[in-house]
Amino acid sequence: MLYREIGITDIEGVLVGHAQRKELGSGCTAVLVEKGALCGCDVRGGSPATRDTQALRSEMSNQKIYGVVLTGGSAYGLNTCTGVMNYLTERGAGTMVRSWRIPVVVGAGIFDFPVSDAKFIPGTELGYEAAKNATSGPVEEGCVGGGTGATVSKFLGPENAFKSGIGTYGLQVGDLKVAAIANVNAFGDVYDPVTGKQLTGPLTPDRKTFQNTVEMMIGRPEHDEWTEGKWEGGNTAVGLIVTNAKLTKGQMNKVASMTHNGLARAIRPVHTTKDGDTVFAMTTAETAADVDVVGVLAADVMAKAIARAVRAAEPMKGYAAARDYEK
């Protein structure tokens, strides 16, 4: 059976919107499903900033969410979820709880203060703006939305890092659709998951080429003053898988877990104590599919979305861009 590349908004009912203040270095991205969707989540990084992920555990009663937010601003930026909820409430979306309608929105934030200098932190108003901007059209990638201030390859500190951003990728096999959107702010380096080519790394002093973070870490296992304090916290890759597979909430949690294989293919190292790597996985539940097939596809599309995030990023605020180093 042949694969067909699709966009995340080719899945019926899925809308994506960005809002950012590019000159200030931060923003947020909202993914909406106004009819609601089952959602799971898997947090692997040691320093996450998330909202309502506990409600997504398989044993919890929640069965529908209406939006996922990938935002800048670290834990402060999670206020954007409230703005998205306000927008959805105005649209009449949400689950009825007695006489009240509540559109549950979950989210994860990246620490983008090295780019924004915390002079602008996405909040409720920007979340509302991102939701209002959400459409079923093509999704812009690179330094937009939640990826406005994203960076990668930070072993030698932010001054030697690469710019990153938002990336998307999707596949359709028969009637089954699986797509990813990633906000890539990793400590590690990014690789092309197909060719294995390294796309980013800590820059050399002359900025003409880049190095390999894993090799540098292994070469200095004592974690001496050369690295101490330069990469303490401030890193994470957060992403979302969207599918139309008819799966249970427990199975969607398994899909989120399998999706982390995609992070491991595209980011090295990944899931460190200094990362907050978080994956959401939601479904519109329209097409019969095996959970393992969905999980395999989810890992594939997430890895490719991560690579697209750095390839789409542009030089910004002194940060290098992978596009200028790729031959």
URWO-V21344 format. One record per residue. N is the residue number from 0. RES is the residue in one small letter. PSI is psi in whole degrees, -180 to 180 (999 if undefined). OMEGA is omega in whole degrees, 0 to 359 (999 if undefined). Layout:
# URWO-V21344
<<N	RES	PSI	OMEGA> <N	RES	PSI	OMEGA>>
This chain:
# URWO-V21344
<<0	m	135	184> <1	l	144	172> <2	y	153	172> <3	r	129	178> <4	e	137	178> <5	i	167	172> <6	g	160	181> <7	i	-31	180> <8	t	2	171> <9	d	-9	173> <10	i	121	189> <11	e	132	177> <12	g	-4	182> <13	v	127	179> <14	l	144	179> <15	v	134	178> <16	g	143	176> <17	h	154	167> <18	a	138	183> <19	q	163	168> <20	r	86	191> <21	k	-40	181> <22	e	-19	179> <23	l	-8	169> <24	g	25	178> <25	s	168	180> <26	g	-169	179> <27	c	158	179> <28	t	133	180> <29	a	131	174> <30	v	119	187> <31	l	144	168> <32	v	95	190> <33	e	-23	177> <34	k	-8	180> <35	g	155	181> <36	a	149	171> <37	l	145	182> <38	c	138	172> <39	g	177	183> <40	c	148	175> <41	d	120	180> <42	v	120	182> <43	r	-24	182> <44	g	159	183> <45	g	-8	183> <46	s	65	184> <47	p	156	169> <48	a	103	188> <49	t	164	177> <50	r	127	173> <51	d	27	177> <52	t	-27	179> <53	q	-35	180> <54	a	-17	183> <55	l	-5	177> <56	r	148	188> <57	s	-34	184> <58	e	-6	180> <59	m	155	188> <60	s	-22	181> <61	n	130	181> <62	q	-5	180> <63	k	137	166> <64	i	164	186> <65	y	-4	178> <66	g	153	174> <67	v	132	181> <68	v	129	172> <69	l	112	192> <70	t	158	167> <71	g	-176	176> <72	g	9	180> <73	s	-146	183> <74	a	-30	177> <75	y	-38	184> <76	g	-13	179> <77	l	-13	174> <78	n	-18	177> <79	t	-28	179> <80	c	-36	178> <81	t	-40	177> <82	g	-40	177> <83	v	-41	177> <84	m	-42	179> <85	n	-42	179> <86	y	-46	181> <87	l	-36	177> <88	t	-43	177> <89	e	-29	180> <90	r	-3	180> <91	g	17	180> <92	a	154	175> <93	g	167	179> <94	t	133	178> <95	m	124	173> <96	v	99	191> <97	r	-114	183> <98	s	12	183> <99	w	143	177> <100	r	124	185> <101	i	111	176> <102	p	96	183> <103	v	130	178> <104	v	127	178> <105	v	166	182> <106	g	169	176> <107	a	143	183> <108	g	154	173> <109	i	152	177> <110	f	100	182> <111	d	21	182> <112	f	-31	177> <113	p	-27	178> <114	v	-44	183> <115	s	-19	186> <116	d	23	181> <117	a	18	178> <118	k	-19	173> <119	f	124	179> <120	i	122	179> <121	p	137	180> <122	g	-158	185> <123	t	-43	182> <124	e	-40	180> <125	l	-34	176> <126	g	-43	177> <127	y	-42	180> <128	e	-43	179> <129	a	-42	179> <130	a	-41	179> <131	k	-31	180> <132	n	-8	186> <133	a	132	180> <134	t	174	176> <135	s	10	181> <136	g	-177	178> <137	p	145	183> <138	v	124	178> <139	e	142	181> <140	e	169	178> <141	g	-141	186> <142	c	65	180> <143	v	165	175> <144	g	-137	181> <145	g	-18	180> <146	g	6	183> <147	t	-42	182> <148	g	16	184> <149	a	143	177> <150	t	163	179> <151	v	171	177> <152	s	63	190> <153	k	21	182> <154	f	-35	180> <155	l	23	179> <156	g	163	184> <157	p	-27	182> <158	e	-15	180> <159	n	18	184> <160	a	175	177> <161	f	149	175> <162	k	145	178> <163	s	-161	181> <164	g	-145	180> <165	i	138	175> <166	g	151	179> <167	t	156	174> <168	y	146	179> <169	g	159	178> <170	l	148	173> <171	q	132	176> <172	v	109	188> <173	g	-127	178> <174	d	-10	183> <175	l	132	178> <176	k	135	177> <177	v	125	182> <178	a	158	182> <179	a	151	167> <180	i	131	186> <181	a	138	173> <182	n	107	197> <183	v	107	182> <184	n	45	191> <185	a	152	170> <186	f	-38	186> <187	g	-176	180> <188	d	155	181> <189	v	139	182> <190	y	152	170> <191	d	119	185> <192	p	-15	180> <193	v	-49	184> <194	t	-19	185> <195	g	3	182> <196	k	133	176> <197	q	127	184> <198	l	-28	180> <199	t	161	176> <200	g	165	178> <201	p	130	184> <202	l	148	172> <203	t	163	182> <204	p	-34	180> <205	d	-2	177> <206	r	20	180> <207	k	-20	178> <208	t	-177	181> <209	f	165	186> <210	q	-173	184> <211	n	117	185> <212	t	-44	181> <213	v	-45	179> <214	e	-39	180> <215	m	-39	178> <216	m	-46	181> <217	i	-33	179> <218	g	-17	179> <219	r	65	186> <220	p	-17	182> <221	e	-9	180> <222	h	60	185> <223	d	-172	185> <224	e	-15	179> <225	w	-33	179> <226	t	-23	186> <227	e	125	176> <228	g	-18	183> <229	k	-30	183> <230	w	29	179> <231	e	107	179> <232	g	-172	173> <233	g	21	182> <234	n	147	171> <235	t	152	169> <236	a	124	179> <237	v	143	184> <238	g	173	183> <239	l	133	169> <240	i	135	174> <241	v	133	178> <242	t	167	175> <243	n	15	183> <244	a	142	176> <245	k	92	181> <246	l	160	178> <247	t	170	177> <248	k	-41	178> <249	g	-41	178> <250	q	-33	177> <251	m	-31	173> <252	n	-36	176> <253	k	-40	177> <254	v	-44	178> <255	a	-41	179> <256	s	-46	181> <257	m	-28	180> <258	t	-28	179> <259	h	-20	173> <260	n	-33	178> <261	g	-39	176> <262	l	-41	182> <263	a	-29	178> <264	r	-30	188> <265	a	-17	183> <266	i	129	179> <267	r	123	352> <268	p	166	180> <269	v	162	178> <270	h	33	178> <271	t	172	178> <272	t	-17	182> <273	k	1	178> <274	d	159	177> <275	g	35	189> <276	d	122	184> <277	t	133	178> <278	v	127	170> <279	f	151	176> <280	a	117	181> <281	m	155	182> <282	t	145	174> <283	t	-5	169> <284	a	62	182> <285	e	-22	189> <286	t	133	178> <287	a	134	181> <288	a	153	177> <289	d	137	184> <290	v	-37	181> <291	d	-35	176> <292	v	-44	179> <293	v	-42	180> <294	g	-40	178> <295	v	-45	179> <296	l	-38	181> <297	a	-43	178> <298	a	-39	181> <299	d	-50	184> <300	v	-31	178> <301	m	-43	179> <302	a	-42	181> <303	k	-33	177> <304	a	-38	179> <305	i	-45	179> <306	a	-38	179> <307	r	-32	181> <308	a	-43	181> <309	v	-32	179> <310	r	-29	180> <311	a	-16	183> <312	a	149	180> <313	e	159	174> <314	p	140	185> <315	m	131	176> <316	k	38	178> <317	g	-6	179> <318	y	140	178> <319	a	161	179> <320	a	140	182> <321	a	-32	182> <322	r	-25	182> <323	d	-6	182> <324	y	-10	183> <325	e	131	182> <326	k	999	999>>
